[in-house]
Amino acid sequence: MRLTMRSRREVSREYARRYQKLMKMKMKREKGRLLDEFTNLTGYNRCYASYMLRNWGKRVILRSGTENEKRLVVIGDFTKRKSYEGRCRKYDGLVLEKLKVLWEVLNFPCGKRLKEELSEIVKKSRQFDELKISKEVELKLKQISAATIDRLLKPIRKKYEIKSKGRTKPGSLLKHQIRIRGYVQE
């Protein structure tokens, strides 16, 4: 018979309290027995069960990051899942739009070559008012890496990809005209 989620949560809370007490007292053998009992009761994987019992009621950061990204902090109950909203986009549609124009102007180079030319062409286009680029977008275009350029331009690059239509098919028309050197038996 399987436990319901509510009963699992209650059992986990009780076992976590006992497990953490054994951790403080450094009783390894008893901890192992308790963990075996807990995994048999709940059906959890042993690794996940020990992680859950160790960190029950503690503040655990599952995803860490810089100030721009969001972090997921779980306190206590591991059976309730918190949703992760993902990173904030650094390079938005405006940056992509200007990057696409500059990529086309420079005759579709790869990300590494575009990165080398980007700072100079952005400066010149602002100087001669060719493109209306704000200071913020200019800063982002100067900071962007070659890999990010390739990742952003990937869907656009697919549109310009040359698709071959014809393939060479085997035929017997020329076989008779081609002389093949063979071994002469003596």
Contacts in CASP RR format, 6 or more apart in sequence:
PFRMAT RR
TARGET T0000
AUTHOR 0000-0000-0000
METHOD contacts of the structure
MODEL  1
MRLTMRSRREVSREYARRYQKLMKMKMKREKGRLLDEFTNLTGYNRCYAS
YMLRNWGKRVILRSGTENEKRLVVIGDFTKRKSYEGRCRKYDGLVLEKLK
VLWEVLNFPCGKRLKEELSEIVKKSRQFDELKISKEVELKLKQISAATID
RLLKPIRKKYEIKSKGRTKPGSLLKHQIRIRGYVQE
3 11 0 8 1.000
3 41 0 8 1.000
3 42 0 8 1.000
5 79 0 8 1.000
8 42 0 8 1.000
8 79 0 8 1.000
9 77 0 8 1.000
9 79 0 8 1.000
11 38 0 8 1.000
11 41 0 8 1.000
11 42 0 8 1.000
12 38 0 8 1.000
12 42 0 8 1.000
12 52 0 8 1.000
12 53 0 8 1.000
12 56 0 8 1.000
12 78 0 8 1.000
12 79 0 8 1.000
13 56 0 8 1.000
15 34 0 8 1.000
15 37 0 8 1.000
15 38 0 8 1.000
15 53 0 8 1.000
16 52 0 8 1.000
16 53 0 8 1.000
16 56 0 8 1.000
16 57 0 8 1.000
17 56 0 8 1.000
18 34 0 8 1.000
19 31 0 8 1.000
19 34 0 8 1.000
19 35 0 8 1.000
19 38 0 8 1.000
19 53 0 8 1.000
19 54 0 8 1.000
19 56 0 8 1.000
20 53 0 8 1.000
20 54 0 8 1.000
20 56 0 8 1.000
22 30 0 8 1.000
22 31 0 8 1.000
22 34 0 8 1.000
23 31 0 8 1.000
23 54 0 8 1.000
35 46 0 8 1.000
35 49 0 8 1.000
35 50 0 8 1.000
35 53 0 8 1.000
38 44 0 8 1.000
38 49 0 8 1.000
38 53 0 8 1.000
39 45 0 8 1.000
39 46 0 8 1.000
39 49 0 8 1.000
42 49 0 8 1.000
44 52 0 8 1.000
52 78 0 8 1.000
55 76 0 8 1.000
55 78 0 8 1.000
56 76 0 8 1.000
56 77 0 8 1.000
56 78 0 8 1.000
57 75 0 8 1.000
57 76 0 8 1.000
57 77 0 8 1.000
58 75 0 8 1.000
58 76 0 8 1.000
59 73 0 8 1.000
59 74 0 8 1.000
59 75 0 8 1.000
60 73 0 8 1.000
60 74 0 8 1.000
60 75 0 8 1.000
60 76 0 8 1.000
61 71 0 8 1.000
61 72 0 8 1.000
61 73 0 8 1.000
62 72 0 8 1.000
62 73 0 8 1.000
62 74 0 8 1.000
62 84 0 8 1.000
63 69 0 8 1.000
63 71 0 8 1.000
63 72 0 8 1.000
63 84 0 8 1.000
64 71 0 8 1.000
65 71 0 8 1.000
68 87 0 8 1.000
68 88 0 8 1.000
68 90 0 8 1.000
69 86 0 8 1.000
69 87 0 8 1.000
69 88 0 8 1.000
70 84 0 8 1.000
70 85 0 8 1.000
70 86 0 8 1.000
70 87 0 8 1.000
70 88 0 8 1.000
72 82 0 8 1.000
72 84 0 8 1.000
74 82 0 8 1.000
90 140 0 8 1.000
91 99 0 8 1.000
91 140 0 8 1.000
91 144 0 8 1.000
91 148 0 8 1.000
91 152 0 8 1.000
94 134 0 8 1.000
94 137 0 8 1.000
95 137 0 8 1.000
95 140 0 8 1.000
95 141 0 8 1.000
95 144 0 8 1.000
95 152 0 8 1.000
96 152 0 8 1.000
98 131 0 8 1.000
98 133 0 8 1.000
98 137 0 8 1.000
98 141 0 8 1.000
99 141 0 8 1.000
99 144 0 8 1.000
99 149 0 8 1.000
99 152 0 8 1.000
99 153 0 8 1.000
100 153 0 8 1.000
100 156 0 8 1.000
101 131 0 8 1.000
102 114 0 8 1.000
102 118 0 8 1.000
102 121 0 8 1.000
102 122 0 8 1.000
102 125 0 8 1.000
102 131 0 8 1.000
102 141 0 8 1.000
103 109 0 8 1.000
103 114 0 8 1.000
103 153 0 8 1.000
103 156 0 8 1.000
105 121 0 8 1.000
106 113 0 8 1.000
106 114 0 8 1.000
106 117 0 8 1.000
106 121 0 8 1.000
108 157 0 8 1.000
108 160 0 8 1.000
109 117 0 8 1.000
110 146 0 8 1.000
110 150 0 8 1.000
111 146 0 8 1.000
111 147 0 8 1.000
111 149 0 8 1.000
111 150 0 8 1.000
111 153 0 8 1.000
112 146 0 8 1.000
114 146 0 8 1.000
114 149 0 8 1.000
115 144 0 8 1.000
115 145 0 8 1.000
115 146 0 8 1.000
115 149 0 8 1.000
118 141 0 8 1.000
118 142 0 8 1.000
118 144 0 8 1.000
119 141 0 8 1.000
119 142 0 8 1.000
122 133 0 8 1.000
122 138 0 8 1.000
122 141 0 8 1.000
122 142 0 8 1.000
124 130 0 8 1.000
125 131 0 8 1.000
125 133 0 8 1.000
126 133 0 8 1.000
126 138 0 8 1.000
133 141 0 8 1.000
END
